[in-house]
Amino acid sequence: MDTAAGAARRLRAAIIAATPATDAPTLTAIAASIGLNATLTSYRDRMDFGFIANGAVMHELPELARHVQ
């Protein structure tokens, strides 16, 4: 027996599956002993930069980020 909730879940899944991706988020992580992690992601005609830093040792991160805008 099909429920309304099950039908709604299948409809949402079908809509998501048919929707083309327009962006690829830049995901990154950092270990406690590392000062800076820079991640570059290329998708379609776009290049994304992701920075995450240990603020105790990398004080110039905002300045670095301005150089790639």
For each residue, the residues with C-beta under 8 A, 3 or more apart:
1:
2: 6 7
3: 6 7
4: 7 8
5: 8 9
6: 2 3 9 10
7: 2 3 4 10 11
8: 4 5 11 12
9: 5 6 12 13
10: 6 7 13 14
11: 7 8 14 15
12: 8 9 15 16
13: 9 10 16 17
14: 10 11 17 18
15: 11 12 18 19
16: 12 13 19
17: 13 14
18: 14 15
19: 15 16
20:
21: 24 43
22:
23: 43 46
24: 21 41 43 46 48
25: 41 48
26: 39 40 41 48 49 50
27: 39 50
28: 37 38 39 50 51 52
29: 37 52
30: 34 36 37 52 53 54
31: 34
32: 54
33:
34: 30 31 37 54
35: 53 54 57 58
36: 30 51 52 53 54 58 61
37: 28 29 30 34 51 52 53
38: 28 49 50 51
39: 26 27 28 49 50 51
40: 26 47 48 49 50
41: 24 25 26 47 48 50
42: 46 47 48
43: 21 23 24 46 48
44:
45:
46: 23 24 42 43
47: 40 41 42
48: 24 25 26 40 41 42 43
49: 26 38 39 40 65 68
50: 26 27 28 38 39 40 41
51: 28 36 37 38 39 61 64 65
52: 28 29 30 36 37
53: 30 35 36 37 57 58 61
54: 30 32 34 35 36 57 58
55: 58 59 61
56:
57: 35 53 54
58: 35 36 53 54 55 61
59: 55
60: 63 64
61: 36 51 53 55 58 64 65
62: 65 66
63: 60 66 67
64: 51 60 61 67 68
65: 49 51 61 62 68 69
66: 62 63 69
67: 63 64
68: 49 64 65
69: 65 66
